[in-house]
Amino acid sequence: MGCLFVEYPKCSTCKKAKQWLEEHNITFEDRNIKEQNPAKEELKEWHEKSGLDIKRFFNTSGMLYKEMKLKDRLPELSLEEKYSLLSTDGMLVKRPVLITEKGIATGFKPEEWEKLF
């Protein structure tokens, strides 16, 4: 079963996640989040399918998140505004993002990923 693996190639967590996929012989489509940032519609679809809090889609430890002072601003934004914001720059999105037929995961936790296959 194939899946979509959205990553930032320079990210060490993404490298570990990619290695995990390869070790488990999982076929995946690889997408660089910096070059192909998810569109607002994609983010909305992923969020709804994931069942996760929208905050889990934000890279809260990223420099851009901190520079934009999003910790304070996010609670005031509507869901639509959050999708729009995430779609402006791949560096705002928590990565890697794994999209499978069974579900979606943000970040890399092997135990969460195993449930998606």
N, C-alpha and C positions, 0 to 999 in steps of 0.2 A: 504494500500500500504506500503510495506516495504522499508527500505532505509539502507544505510551504515552510521554509526556514528563512525568517527575516533576521538579518544580522548586520553588525558593523564589523568588518573583517579585522580591525585592529583591536577589538575588545577581547580581553583574555577569557571572559566568561563565554563569549560566543565561540571562541576556538575550542573550549572544553566541550561545549554543547555539540558542536559539529563533529568532534571526535567521537562523542557518545553515539550520535546517529550512525556514523560510519561503522563503529564497533558492533552496533546492533543490526547491521546490514539493512538499514532503512533508506529507501530511495527518497530523495527530497529535491525540491526545486530551491535553489539558493538565490536569495535576493539581498543586495546591499542596500541597507536602509538609508544610507547617505545619498546614494545615487537614485534610488527609487523609493522615496518616502511614501508610506501608505496614504492614500487619498481619504478624505473625510468620510466618504461612503463606506470604504473598506473598514476603516476604524470603527465606525458605527456598527457594521455587521459583525466584526470580530468581538466587539464589546458585548453585544447582545447575545451572541452565540456562546461566549465564554462564561457568562454568569458571574464574572469578577467585578469588583468595584472599579469604576473608571480610573481611580487613582493608581491602580495596579498597572495601567498602561503608560504612566508617566515615569520617566527616568529621574526619580527624585534625588539621586546622588550625582546627577550630571551638572556640569558647570553652567550650561545654558539655563537649566531649571533654577539654579541658585541666582544667576545673574538677573533673571527676569522676576525674581522674588515670588515665584509661583506658590510657595508654601502658604503665603498670606493671601494671594489672589485667587487660588483655585476654589475655595469655598464659596466665593461670590459669583463664580461663573456658572452659566447654565450648561446642561449637558451638550447642547449644540455648540456652544462656545468652546467647550473643552475639545470636542472633535475637531473643530476648526483650528484651534491652537496646535493640537498634536499633528495636524496635517501640514503645518507650516515648515517643520524642520524635523528630520529623522532623529536628531540628537535629543529631542524631547521625549522620544518613545522608549519605554523600557524594552531592553533587548537581552537576549534574542526573543523573538516571537515565534511560536510554533503553532501552525494551523493544520489540524488533521480533520478527518471526517468525524471523529469522535469528540473533538473539542479544541480548545485553544489554551495555551499557556504563555505567560510572560515571564521573562527571567529563566534561569536554568536550575531546576530542582529535579534530579533524576527520578525521584519517587513520583512526582507529579507527571513527568513526561511518560513514564511507563504506563500510566493509566490511559494515555491517549492512543495506545496501540493495541 
